Amino acid sequence: MKSDLLSNIYNPTDLRLLKEEQLAQVAQELRQFIIDVVSVKEGHLGASLGVIELTIALHYVFNTPDDLLVWDVGHQAYGHKILTERREIFHTNRQIDGISGFPKRSESIYDTFGVGHSSTSISAALGMAIASKLKGDFDKEHIAVIGDASIASGMAFEGLNHAGVTDANVLVILNDNAIGIDPSVGALKQYLTSVKNGKNPRQNNIIKSLNFDYSGPIDGHDLPKLIKELKRLKKIKGPKFLHIVTTKGKGLLQAEENQVKYHAPGKFDASTGEIHLKSEENLPPKYQDVFGLTILDLAKKNEKIIGITPAMPSGSSLKFMMDELPDRAFDVGIAEQHAVTLAAGMATQGMIVYCNIYSTFLQRAYDQVIHDVALQNLPVIFCLDRAGLVGEDGATHHGVFDIAYLRSIPNMIIYAPLNEIELQNILYTAQLGLDHPIAIRYPRGRGVLPNWEVENFGHYKKINLGEAKCLKDGTEVAVLSTGTIGNNVIEALKECAHSDETAHYNFSFIKPLDINTLTTIFKTFKNIITIEDGVKNGGFGSAVLEFAAANNFKNSIEILGVPDQFMEHGTVNQLQQLCKIDVKNLINLFSNGSK
């Protein structure tokens, strides 16, 4: 009977004590370990299964952590974490107070660069390599592992462009599996496919033309071949590029056959791979589906409507429109800057463009939002999915900055719906014609109205620009909420004492603010509480404070929201508790009555 090898590997030093012929068994055990844990604890699965052999080979050949290894995005780094002193705590992955789902410098010396957003690895590794040379260390290796979806992003090309004119000791490994979260798209994907199929003459190799020592493509699941090639490349100085071909989800049949679903499948049976289905009967819809189904319905009626997403057709549910109206819905790959300016270009020609980007990823296109859209006052409709606290993906993915970073931009309208019907109605209103760009922010996960389709689908109502609404009257305190966090206020007020003292106003429009309603509130109530699921600094509450200062109101104002710190990972409810914006904390606050 074979001995258990993985349980005796604490770090890569232990791995390097093994004979090369034992590594195949390590790969099998490591793959099964990840399947066993993720099947129960959830997380990203397919990406890590696809690079098991590469992970082992890298730590076996290179002297990590002295040699510096950077994983792009980090979805694929579970095997890396397990082999680098975190096997015994891997079960805490993505849980509150547990290890992060992504490489993180403060967590381990083996995590050389914090990641979570794509296409940063080449620039980071190149920076490390140049720094090593400047310090006189000419032997240290610097390795960037990047996928075929990520390398198509502009920043990756910027890194390649710079590296190719240096003598920096950097190795770029292209993990080519033809998929990111959704299948890769674009001309580069087609080029890589031709290279894999042997149809591209080597003298036409793009990477060689950029002055890299190119090798491959080779089978990324062939451990002996990988190790041999890495040992060869280790002896070569200067910029190097290794093209490997892998299968996302390797080793779990269902994950290989359905790579999109098994990117992050939730809980599943570790032995069969079957996903544990959750009953969706009588559940509210996901906000992303409200967007996806509504924009499809609107687009069928309005031929000027266009949909754009940077590599998130499934995650944004734009896929509904892509399937039925493929000529008017575009996945542009991991290219947020391009997505925004593409939308701007279309808007100049009278098209009605819904540009769907996760809140955290719109940060990557901030200049384009200002320079290409807002400065020219083009009515692009930004649909910011995953706004607010997103949960287990943690600090790199929380969409908590968008109110603050968009509110300062002239011409920008900002809207945060309270529920599914408000989301539908603003999507409808936007395509009727706006004089300015608009950002519509809504959260990850499910809404609050199980019968949303029956109540509103196809029966849209035009929303009055900049109008707030009183949801509940009160006598002493006014609570001003924006977005879906207002549902926590609604629930809290149902259960707390002194609820008759507390009024509740829904400010779906963060910009422009409803000045008339604000004036009435400040003249009526001594105490004001604002609440948002974004950062307090510069957010909705700050806008209310600015209004009060400008109009010389002296009311007591308390701002609730995300504090001035990067929130880590945990469930949305756990993180709301930390921010004191969950229902229980709000009940306690409101039950204490006025200040």
N, C-alpha and C positions, 0 to 999 in steps of 0.2 A: 504494500500500500504506500502511495506517495506521501511524503511528509508535507505538512502545511508550511509553505515557504513564506507567504505574505505575513503571517503573524510574527515572524522573526525579523521582519524588515521595519526598523524604526525610522531610518533615514537613508539617503542614497549611499552613504558609506557602507551600510549593511548590504545594499543591493549589489555593490561592486565586488563584494566578497564571493558572490555566486559565480558558478561557471556559466559561460554563455549558453550552453545547451539547457540550463535550468530556467532560462528566462521565459520560455514559452509557457511553462507551468505558472510562473508568476503572472503572466498576462491573463491566463485563464482565471486564476484566483482573484486578481484585481478586478477584472470585468464582472465576475460574479458578486464580489463584495459591493461594488457600486450598485448593481441591480438589486441586491438584497436590501440595501439601506434606502435607496431612492424609492423603491416600491412601497415602502412604509412611510417614509418621511417626506416624500415628494421632492421635486427639484428638477434640474436640467439633466436629461439622461442621454439622448442620442449623441450629442457632441462629444461627451467624454468617452463613451464606448468606442467611438470612431478613432480615437488617438491613443488607445491603450499601448500599442506596440511602440508608437513614437515616443510616448512619455517615458516608458521604460528605457528605450534606447538612448534618449537624451541624458537621463540621469546616470546611465551606465557608462556612457562614453565621456561625458563632460564632468568636470569637477565642480558641480554645483554644491554650495551656493557661491563659491569663489568665481566660477564662470557664471555669467548672468543670463538668466532665461526669462524672457517676456512672452506671456500668452496674450494674444489679441482677444479682446472682449472678455474671455475668461470662462465662457460656458463650458469649455472643454477641459477645465483644469481640475476636475475632481480626482482623477488618478494622480495628478501631480501633488495634490494636497495630502492624499493618503500615503504616498511614498515619502513625504517630507514632514514627518513627526506629528501628523494629525489623524492617523488612522483611528486611534482610540476615542477621539472626540468627533469623528466625522458624522456621527449620528445627530450632532447638534447643528449641522449645516443649515443655514438660512433661518434658524430659529432664534428667538430673542435671547440675547446674551451668549449665543453660540457662534460658531465660525461663519464667516461670510461665504456666500455662494460664488464669490469672485476672488481672484488674487488680491491681497491687501497688504501693503508694506508693514503696517503696524501689527499684523498677525503673525508674520513669519519672515525670517531672513531669506527664505527661499522664494518669497514673493517679491521680486525685485522692483515691480512697478504696479501700482494700483490700476485696475482696469474695470471695464463694465460697458463702456461705449466702444464702438469698433474703430479699427484702422489706426490706432495709436502706436502699435508695437514697433514698427520699423523706425519711426522717429525717435522713440524712447531708446531702443537698443543702439541706434546710431549715436545718439547723445552720450550714452554710456561708453561706447567704443572710442569716441573722440576724446572724452574725458580721461579714459585709461591711457591713451597714447600721450596726452599732455602730462600725465603723471609719471610717464616713463615705464608703464606696464604694457609691454608689447606681446605678452603671452596670454593674457586673459581673453576668453571667448565671450562673445555677446550674441545671443541667439534670439530671433523674433519668430514666433510661430503664428502665422496668419492664414485665415481661410480665403477661399476664392471669392466669397461674397464681400469680405472686408477689404481685400486688396483692390477691388474695383472702386473704392472710395477715393476721393481727391486727395485726402491727407496721406494715404498710403503711397500714392504716386509722387507726392512731394518728397516723402522720405526716400523713395527709390531714386528719384532724380538727384537728390543731394548725395546719397551714399555712393552713387556711381562715379562721382568725380573726387572721391576721397580714397585714401588707402586704409580706412578704418577696418578693424578686424571684426566684421559683422557678418553673421550668417542669417539669411532670411529663409525660412522653411514655409513653403506654400502647401498648406493642407487642403488639397483639392478634392472636395466631395460633391461639388456641383449644387450645394445647398447651404443657405445660412439658416434662418428660421423657416423661410419659404424658399422654394427653388431659386437659384441664382439667375440673374437676367443680364442681358446686354451683350455687346460685341466682344468684350473681353472673355466672357463665359464661353462664347462660341469659339474664340481663338484657343482657349485652354482645352476645349473639347477636341478640337482638331489636332492639337499637340498630343493629347492622350491617345488619339486614334491613329497617330503616326502619319497624318496627312499634311503636316506643316513642315516644310524644309527647315532644317536646323539653322541654315544661314539666315533665315528670316525670323529668328527667335527674338522677341521683344526684349527679354531680360538681358540676353547677351549684348544686344545693341546698347543697353544702358551700362555696359562695362562691368557686369557681374560675371563671376565664374559660375556658369549655369550647369547643373546636372539634373538628370531625370528626364521624363517622369519615371518614378519607381514605385513599386507596390508598398504602400505604407503599412501593410499588415505582415510583411515579410521581415521578421526581426533580424535574421542573419544579414540580409541585404542592407537593411537600414543601418545596422551597426558598422558594417564594413564601409559604407559610404560616409557615415559621420566621422569615422576614424580617418578616412582619407581627407575629408574637408577640414578636419582639425589641424592638419599639417599645412594647409594653404592659408596664406595671409591675404588681407584685403577683403573686399565685398564678395560674398558668395551667395548662391541661391540654389536651394534644393527643392525640386518639385516632386511632391509625393501624392499618390492617389489613394484615397481611403473611402470607406463606406460609413456614412453616419449611421449610428445604431448598431455597428458591427457586433455580432454575437448574440443578438436577441432578434429573432426572426421578424416579429411584429414591428420592431423599431427600424429594421432595415426596409421593410415593405411599406411602412407608413411613417416616413421621416418627419413630416410636419407635425403630426399628432404626438409622436414620441419625442419631440424636442423637449417638452416638459409635460409629461402625460398625466400628472397627478398620481394617485395611488393605483397600483396594479398588482397582479399576481406574479410574484418573482419566478415561479416555476413555469407558468404558461405564457406570461407576458400580457394576459388579458387585462384591460383597464377596468377598474371597479367603477361601474357606471352609477352616477348619482341621479336620482329621480328629479326631473325638471318640471314635474307636474305642479301647476299652481305657483311656480316661482316667477318673480319678476324677470324681465329680460336683461341681458347684458347691455350696458350702454353702447358698446361697440356695435352690437346688432341693431339697436335702435338707429344709430347713425347709418349703418350699411344698408338696411332695408328701406329707410326713409329716403336716402339719396338716390337709390335705385328707382323708387317710385317717382320722385321728383324728376329724375333724368329722363324717364320715359315720357314725361309730359312737357319737358323743356329741353330742346335739342342743343341748347347752348351750354348745358351743364357738363363739366369735366371733373373727373376725380383723379387725384394724384396721391401716391404714398411712396415714401422711401423704404422699400423692402419689408413693409408690414401689411401685405394684403389680407392675410388671415387675422393677424392681431388687431387690425383696424376694422375688419369686416368690409373693406372696400371690394373684397373678392366677389361679393354678390354682384356688384356692378361690372367687375372685370369679366365675369362669366357670361353675363347677358349682353353687355354693351362694350365689348373689348376695344373698340376703336376710340372710346371716350374715357377709358379708365386706365391709368398708367402706373405700373410699378417701376420706379426709376433706379432701383438698387439702393445700396447704403450711400445715399448722396443727398443729405438734407439741404445743403446749400443750393445744389442744382434744382432740387424739387421746388424750393421757394422762388428762385428766379425764373424757372420754367413756368410756374404759375403766373408770375408777374408778366412774362412775355405774352402768355395766352390772354391775360386780362386786358392788355393793351388793344387786343383785337376783338374785344367785346364778349369774350367767353366768360362764363360764370364758373369760377374754379374753386372747388373744395379741396384744399391741400391738407390731408390728414397726416399729422405727425405727432408722435408721443410728446408730451410736454417736455420731458427730460431731453429729448433729441432735438427739439426746436432750438435749444440753447446752442447747438452746433451751427445754426444758420442765423445767428443774431444780426450780423452785419447785413445779410440779404433782406431780412425783415425790415430793417431801418432804411437801407440805401435803395433797394430795388423795389420795395413795396410801399412803405409808409411815406417816404420822401416824395414819391411820385403819386401818392394818394390813389393807388390802384385797389379796387375793391376785391382783393383776394380774401377768400373765406378760409381761415385757419381753423381746423378742427383738432383740438388738442386732447387726444385720448390720454388716459393714465395721468390725468391731473390730480394733484393732491398726494396723499400718502399711498404708496402702491403695495406696501407689505414686504414680503420676504426677499425681494430683489434688493432692497436696501438703499443705501446712500447714493449710489450711482444712478438710481432709477426713479427716485421720488420726484414727482412733478410739483414741487412746492415753490418754485421760484418764478413761475410764469406771470403771476399777477404783478409782482414787483418789477420784473424786467420788461414787461410790456406796457405797464401803466405810464412809464416815463416817455413813451414814444408818441409824438404828435400824430394826429389823424387816426389813431388806433382805437377801435371800439373793443371792449372786453365784456363778454357775457358768460355767466356761469349758471346753467339751468338748475332749478330745484329738483326736477324729476324728468321722467321720460317725455312727458307731453310738452314740457317747456323746451326740451331739446329738439323735438320734432318741429315745434312751432318756430323756433329761431332758424332752423335749417330751411324751413319754408320761407320765412320772412326774408332771409338773406338773398335768396334767388329772385325775389321780386325787384331787387335793385337797391343797392346801398351806395352812398356817396363816399364811403371810406372803407378801408380794410377792417375786418372783424376777426377776433379770436374767440372761439367758443370752447370753453374748457369743461371737461366732464371726466369722471373717475373711471378707474378700472373696476370691473365687477358688475354686480347686478343693481338694478334700480329698486323702486319701491312700489310699482304698480303692476300687478300680475295681469290685469286686463287692459294694458296700454293699447294694444292693437284694436280692440273692440271700441275703446273709448275715443280714440283720436285718429287712427290710421286713415289717411286720405281726407280727413276732415280738419285740415289745418286752419289755424287762426293767425292772422298777422299780429305781431307783437309791436307795441308802441315803443319806439326808440327811447331808451333812458328812463323807463318807468319802473318804479318800485311799487310793491304791494304790501298792504297790511294784512297779515295772515291771522292775527289775533289781537284784540284790544287789551289794554291794560291801564293801570292807574299810576304806577310809580316808576317802573323800569321799562326801558325799550331795548329789546335785543334786535340787533341788526345783523342778519346773516347773509352770506352770499354762497350760491352753489348748493350742492347736495348735502353739505354739512348742516344745512338748515333742517334736514329731516331729523337729525339728532336733537335739535332744539324743539321741534314739534313733539317728539316722543318724550323728552324730558318735561315739557310743560304739561303733558297729560298726567304725569305722575307726581309732580312736586306740590308741596304746600305753597300757599300764597300765589297760586298761578294767576289769580285774578289781578294781581298787582303787575304782572309782567306782560307787556305787549311784544309782539313779534312781527318784524318787517323783513320781507324778502327783497334784497337788492341783487337781483340777477345781473343787472347792469352795473359793473364796477366802474366802467368808463363809457359814456358819461354818467356821472352820478345824478340821481333825481334830486336836484337842489331844492325844489319846492317841498318834497316830502321830508327831506332832511331838516329844512327850516322849521317845519311843523313839529317834527320830533324834538328838536332842541328847545323849542318854545314850550313844549308840553311836558317833557320828562326831565327831571333833575339828573337821573342816572342813565347812562348809555353803556351798553355792552355790545361790542362787535365780535363776530366769530367768523373764521375762515379756515380752510384746510391748506393754507399756504403760509409762507414765512410772514411773521408780523412786521419785520423791518421792510417798509416800502410797500406793504400790501394794502388790502381793503381798509383795514383799521387805520392805517396811516393816512389814507385818503380822507376818511371821516375826521381825523384829527386836523388835517390841513384845512378842511372846510370850517371846522370850529374856530381855528386860529384866525382864519381870514375874515370871519364874520363876528369875531370877538365874543363867542359863546364861552361861558365858564363852566359848563356842565361837567360832572364827573364822567370820565370815559375810561372803560376798561377794555383792553384789546386781548382777545383770545385767538390763538393760532399756533403755528409752529415756531418754537424759539430760535434764537440766533445760534444754531449749531446744526451739524449734519446729523440727521436722524439715521440710526442704524436699521437693521432688519428685524422683522417680527410681523405678527399679523397686523392688519390695519387697525383692529380694535385695540390691540396692545399699544400700538404707537399713538393712537388717539388718546389713550389713557395717560401716556407720558406727557402729552401736550395739554391734558386736561380739557379736551374737547369731545370726549365720549359722553354717552347719555348719562352714565352714573355720576360723573363729575359735574355735569350740567344740572342734574337734579339737585345735588348738594348746593351748588351755587345759587340756583333760583329759589330753593327752599329757604335760604337765609334772608330772602326778601331784599329790600333796597339797602344800600350802604348806610 
